Every structure is written in C-alpha cells, then in structure tokens.
C-alpha cells in the first residue's frame, strides 16, 4: 500500500473516531485527537444576517476546561444517547498536512427510546502529522440545523 | 391529610400571590391571549440593522400572521400583511433580502407592489374594466410600525396607543442604556422551540431568585451583598426593569467585562428590562441580548434570541463580544439551556395536571421579590379579562 493511500485510510478512520468518541462521551479520547494548539469552531449562516455566526470557538484547552466545568444541570440536560452518521467525502494529503471534509447527521435517542435527528452539517478538518500520527489542528463544524432542540456546550 | 401548600391545593394566599396553572395549558386562554395581548400590544420584531438599506426586507411572524417589513427608498420601515390583495397568496417568500427593482411581485398572477405597499401592476387590467378593481385603489394591508433606539415594533391593532405611550417615559429612559446611545448591530440570531407555555419563559426574566438555578449566577452574582441590594422597578402596563448589577466573572475564571463596553454600561455590569408581553432585554457590559417569543400553542413556544454589538466594532472587538455572548447565552452558553430545561420541567407537570397552582408570594426588598411577576399578571388579567389565580372565576371583558 502506498503511503498516500495509507494516510487517506488513516484520516478516514480518525474522522469516524471523532464521531465515535463523542457518541461514547469519551471526551478525553476525543481531545487527544487534537494537537495542543488545536481549535474547535461551530459556525452557521442565517438568511437574516449578512455574515455567518460563530456559535462556539474554543481552543483544545478551553474546550477541555469547559467540559470539566459543566454544571450538574448541563450534564442532565445533555443526558441523551447520541449517534453520529458521518460520510467523509474529501481527503487531501499534502506532505505532513491534510484536509478532510465530511457531512454528518447527529441523532438523539431519549430514555423512552424515541430517536430524532438533532442536527446535520459538515465537519471541515485540518490535520497535521506529528511523529507518526495525524492530529487535528482545527475542526470547523458548519451547522445546517439552526433550531436545536437541546442546547449544550458539548462538541457536536 | 394534604399539606396546605402542595401544588394541587389552592394556596391560602391573597389572589394576587398565586396562579391557577391552567393559564399555561388551557386552549381557550391561549386564544384569548392571541386576541387580547399578542395581536393588540406593540411587539418587537427585529432590529433596524437587519434591514439596513433601501428595499431591504424581512419576514416576521406576529400573533400567527406573517408580515413583511420593508425599508423604503425614503429610509422608512413599513410593515404589511404578506398577503396579495388579489387571491391571498404569499407575496414575499424569502425570509430576508432586497427587493428587486423595489418591487414585490406575487408569483401567482403577477400583481406587483412597491416599497410602500401600493399596487403598481395588475396583470391584464382590461379584464377589470367593468368592475371597481383598479391598481390605484389596491395595496398590501399596512400594519403599524414604530422604531425606538433601532428596535422595530409592530402592532396589529389600529386603535392601540402609540409605542411611546405603551412603554412610558421611565421604560424608554431605562432602555436608553445601552440601546439608545449608539448604533447597534445584530451579530447573532437563533431560534429554538421550547416545549412550554410562553409565559413560563417570560417569567425566567421577571424574577431574580431562579438565578439560584444557574451555576453562573450563583458563582458570580447571587452571593454578593451588592447583588442583593438591587431592586425591581415595576412600570405601567406590565413592564419591569432591574437595577444595575455587578458581576464577578473571575469567580468562574471568565474574562472580566471591563473594556470596550456597550455605551452607558458599567464594568462587569448587568441590566435587565422586560417589556410586556414578551420582549426580554439583557446587557452584560460588553454585549446585549434581545429575546422575543412566538407562542405557537399553549405548550409550544418559539424563542428568538439576538446578540448585539456596536455597528462600528472592529473585527477584534466584535470577536470579543461574540465570545462573551457565547459564554453565557446562545445555543452553547451556560444559561439559556438551563432556563429552557427548567420551564420544560414545569410544563410537564402543569400539562398532566399534577401541578395546579404556582406561588408568586415573595415580598421583600431586593431582587428576590415577586412583585415583578405580580405586575406582569395584573396587566395580563387587565387585557384578557381572566383572573390568573382562578380560571373558574367569571371572566370580565378584557381591555385588550
């Protein structure tokens, strides 16, 4: 297998790993996929405003701190099973850097077993190869869904 | 033997100090609210910065009606029912934009209207030669619009008092900081559907002691003596304002709000102004928030939240305001999710009848007083004719 194809397969696996870790609430594993200086942003565009809105912008450290500081209520509000379905449609490797772009749908399943689609959008990720492994430099979540039924500081 | 106060037994309190929870669930009450409050009072619909230029338009919803707001070439903002005078089709169909050639043209039979709502074209007019239908006598139905400090209000009732009278001088003065000193601009707009009656969400901004729910408020505000010395001011027609508070953001390792403040605001300050029935204004030193509500049914409400900065913000300052906004408010902030969660938990018990009565009986100096809620319900009762403590009581003719 060529190095390029191996990188593409690995990046594809990592995008799916980000979704799996968030589904599993394994935030430590999720954050370890980021470089120290990595960043996470949620943006969305409403027809009423000329510019896209930023709904969250945090460094890896700030994201970690925010999750650690979540109140009891915030955890209870977010206590819902999550399932992300991700389709990676672009993997571009350029030496030690790479970009991936994926569409995603995030489903919520409540205690009573009812499932609904919570949000859809895209993950636009920038990666950097450090030593032998790829790490996220940035994730930009572009939300198509703007009416969220549950509000939370957790990554989408 | 039930206790005297158990949410199902009528409280032994003055009638002004408790609520019959069916005001949150009864479809007849909801219809009365639509007719006597939502369609008869001045309602905030958008900020002037959302329709900044000539021919810019926005669709808005008021009391179940869709209106189109248009800024004319003369700079005036006008509002019309978004319904063609011909056969009633929606004339404007995009949420926002700029009118092409200053015209609104109905897609169905191509009747067209100008930026002042006047009909400018009827297709094949010769067919109406023997009738009274003439474009000169045709228009979109106008709705009253008034703008105060860049806040655009509409009123569906042609007989209602002017906006200034509706608000009163004291409320207008309270709104001046920060809305009336410099030009503001909306940078954030989101909606979320709350599975609860609209009044329950309004109440979260009308009383100060649910702040005990919020980690942010518990940690940065409530424990301070100065915070406890604030007073509600109850204004005419159900409006209220809350004294300036000082917030200790450092207690939660948040940035201080001491630089690039909104005009008139103090460092690390917080002001609250609530306009009856459903416009909630908050400003935390560096950023302002406006909430407004679209009641959909007795048990469902669409909440619309805006974040505002100064129109002439630099990119750096705007990024700071967005950051401060998102820490506390917006879909990922610490407070809004908790408020929604709280009122949905209330609604569940009110809807299934487990909770029949609510208590609004606190009487004390300071922010934990319930007089602001009682002020709201006095106006609610005046307009709907219902007694909020007893839906079985004879309904008087509301003045709404």
Interface residues (C-beta under 8 A of the other chain):
Chain A: X42 X46 X47 X48 X49 X51 X53 X54 X55 X56 X57 X65 X69 X71 X73 X74 X76 X77 X146 X147 X148 X149 X150 X151 X152 X153
Chain B: X46 X50 X58 X94 X95 X96 X97 X186 X187 X188 X189 X190 X191 X192 X193 X213 X215 X252 X253 X322 X323 X326 X330 X331 X332 X333 X334 X336 X337 X338 X340 X341
